[in-house]
Amino acid sequence: MPATTLPPWAIELKNPPPYKPKSSIPDPPGYPSSQPSNSKKDKKTAPKRDPPSPEEMDTLKLKKAWEVALAPIKSLPMTAIMMYMSGNSLQIFSIMMIVMAFKNPIMGILGTNQAFERFETETNKGKVLQVKLVYVVMQIVALALGVWKVNGMGLLPTTRSDWLAWEAQREPVEFAVPGL
């Protein structure tokens, strides 16, 4: 029986060649290097970082609160495009879009305090209140997009005949009949 020898690539898979660095670029700070280093030397050269002051923390929290407040308006272009693409007929996709367009802003308005409670401190209450108001306005704008879609679908009662029983509906000028 002839002895089978392994191809060179199979031998290299079992015994990979040693790692050779291709450049002399050092590793970034905080990442271990491929070569062992003296840990005492690293501890001495690492700069000590002071904890942020309360004013700096308030500033950082306020910046994060603004990011949360402006998040609803950032999703509006995509929602508007999806609503436009879903059409004005009553289909499951357009109904799901309408439900989403109403549910998300309403839940956002109801959860305003929970969304901002982690950013609020005693020293920045007034500024966070302004951020909350902007957040509610952004949610109302998102809700208005849902109202626009419902109006485009013809589901809002906007004519007199929708409200008054004795008012006759308008007669259509043309009728479309599908061909056989």
VENPE-V610937 format. One record per pair of residues at least 12 apart in sequence whose ideal C-beta (glycine too) atoms are under 8 Angstrom apart, sorted by the first residue. I is the first residue (numbers start at 0). J is the second residue. Records with the same first field share a line. If there is no record, write none. Layout:
I->J + J
//
This chain:
18->33
20->33
28->45
53->122
56->120
57->120 + 122 + 123
60->117 + 118 + 119 + 120 + 123
61->118 + 123 + 126 + 127 + 130
63->118
64->115 + 118 + 127 + 130
65->130 + 133
67->114 + 115 + 118 + 130 + 134
68->130 + 131 + 133 + 134 + 137
69->133 + 137
70->137
71->103 + 104 + 107 + 134 + 137 + 138 + 140 + 141
72->137 + 140 + 141
74->141
75->140 + 141 + 144
78->96 + 99 + 100 + 141 + 144
79->144
81->96
82->96 + 100 + 144 + 148
87->151 + 152 + 153
88->152
89->152
93->148 + 152
96->148
97->145 + 148 + 149 + 152
100->141 + 142 + 144 + 145 + 148
101->142 + 145
103->141
104->138 + 139 + 141 + 142 + 145
105->138 + 142
107->134 + 138 + 141
108->135 + 138 + 139
111->131 + 134 + 135
112->131
114->134
115->127 + 130 + 131 + 134
118->130
//
